[in-house]
Each structure stands twice: as C-alpha cells, then as structure tokens.
Amino acid sequence: MAPLTHQSARLIFKRSLQRPHSTPATPKRQKATTNTERSSRNLPQTSKPASEPIQAKVDSAPPFPLPLHQRLGPVSIAFNAYGRTQKRRPWATQICTSLVIYFCGDMAAQRIDGEAYNPARTARHLCIGAVASVPAYSWFMYLNTLFNYPSLLLSLAAKVTLNQLLFTPIFNSYFFSMQSLLTGAYSPLEIWARIRNTVPVSFVNSCKVWPAVTAFMFAYVPAQYRALFAGVVAVGWQSYLSWLNQRAVVAEGGREGVSNV
C-alpha cells in the first residue's frame, strides 16, 4: 500500500469536514420534544376542572327513595314474592288472595254475631269469593286502561265514578243473590227480596269507603299489589257484607237456620 501524500491527506480531511453529522441533531429533537411537553403541561386545562364540580354534585346528590314496600326489611321479601307471583300467574294468585280475604271476613263477621261457628256459612262465603275473584280482577285491570287523562285528578274521578256506579251494584247483587241461592232460596221472589233488603243499604255504605280506597289504589299502588292492598280493606268490608246478609236472613224468617245448609 502506497503511503499517503500530503495532498491526498488534505483531500480526505476536507471530505470529512463536508460529511453531514447526524448525531448532534438527536439532542436537538429531544430538546424540542421536551420543550413541547413542558409547554403542553403549562397550558391551562379548562375542561377537567369544569367537569369535577359536576361529578362532585352528582356524587353528593341523595339517592332516589325506594317504594315503601321495598324498605320494610323481611316484609319486603314477602311483598316482592307476591308481586312476582302475581305477574306470572295473576288468576291463580287472585283466587288464592280472594279465598284468604273472604275467609278472614266471614270469621270476623261470625265473631261479631256472637253465635257458634258455622263452617257451612264460611264455605258459602269462600265459594262466592272464588267465583268473583277473576272477574273482579279483570275489571280493575280494564279500568286501569280507561280515563288516563293528563290531569290525574280528572282520571281518578272518572275511574272512581264508573267503578262506584257500575261495578259496586253488580257485585253486591251477585254477592247477596248467591248467598240466597246457596241457602236454598231458589224462588226468584226470594232472591229479589234478598237483593232489595241488602243492596241499597250496602251501596250507600260503600260510597263512604271505596271511593277513597279506589282513588288511592290507582294513584299510588302498583298494579301487581292492588289486589293485596284492596284485600286489606276488603277483610273489613266482607265482614260487613256477611253481617248484613245474616241480618237479612233473620228478617226473612231465618231460612239459614231452618235449612242449616
């Protein structure tokens, strides 16, 4: 290999000076990136502080109160189970509910009379309640779809008026006529006498109780619990109807005691 001359060495040195240097550029880019990050950190962040008070306000808001039947501890379990059963099998649930209501009502009425317990009388009462349970339930479900005006007060007034003028006389006539039939009074005149002696007075007294109960039920009670709510009131009402029917029996000459059915 020939030794380098002074001229060739000088040429190589010049070329080395003219060659671009890429390594010093890296710190400059790194420094530029660092400055950009620093500038972005120093920018005022307006969106995040604005959302923090809103989130804090939402977190501090009180929770929506649960319905009363869901805040009764162990009682709520029974209410929820009844509601689920009512949704799955409404007719069967309604029949069982009516049997309990009519049984308690007749037992209370017989205690009021002060006489010896008559199981045949309770059996008649249960039979009447079982037959009327599904039609009564269907009527109230149908009534729930009627008169749904923007004004709640107007809707309730229409529902209560129709129920009181249409359903109450029909149900009371059915109740007392069936009581007469099941005690052996097959004559239409005897059945009409029982209706005439009981339905007018029972209708007048029902106007003192059921309009307020019906209005409250449609306004505040969910559909699956209305039968249960009305049943609580109906225990006392059925006691009254049973007592009224027994008074009519005595006025007609004691057919129930003679037939002992």
DANORZI-V503475 format. One record per backbone hydrogen bond with DSSP energy under -1.0 kcal/mol. CO is the residue of the C=O (numbers start at 0). NH is the residue of the N-H. If there is no record, write none. Layout:
co/nh
CO/NH
CO/NH
This chain:
co/nh
4/8
5/9
6/10
7/11
8/12
9/13
10/14
11/15
12/16
13/17
14/18
24/28
25/29
26/30
27/31
28/32
29/33
30/34
31/35
32/36
33/37
34/38
35/39
36/40
37/41
46/50
47/51
50/54
51/55
52/56
53/57
54/58
55/59
66/69
67/70
71/74
72/75
73/77
74/78
75/79
76/80
77/81
78/82
79/83
80/84
81/85
82/86
83/87
84/88
88/92
89/93
90/94
91/95
92/96
93/97
94/98
95/99
96/100
97/101
98/102
99/103
100/104
101/105
102/106
103/107
104/108
105/109
106/110
107/111
108/112
109/113
117/121
118/122
119/123
120/124
121/125
122/126
123/127
124/128
125/129
126/130
127/131
128/132
131/135
132/136
133/137
134/138
135/139
136/140
137/141
138/142
139/143
141/144
142/145
146/148
150/154
151/155
152/156
153/157
154/158
155/159
156/160
157/161
158/162
159/163
160/164
161/165
162/167
165/169
166/170
167/171
168/172
169/173
170/174
171/175
172/176
173/177
174/178
175/179
176/180
177/181
179/184
180/183
183/185
186/190
187/191
188/192
189/193
190/194
191/195
192/196
193/197
194/198
197/201
198/202
199/203
200/204
201/205
202/206
204/207
205/208
205/209
208/212
209/213
210/214
211/215
212/216
213/217
214/218
215/219
216/220
221/224
224/228
225/229
226/230
227/231
228/232
229/233
230/234
232/236
233/237
234/238
235/239
236/240
237/241
238/242
239/243
240/244
241/245
242/246
243/247
244/248
245/249
246/250
247/251
248/253
249/252
253/257
254/258
255/259
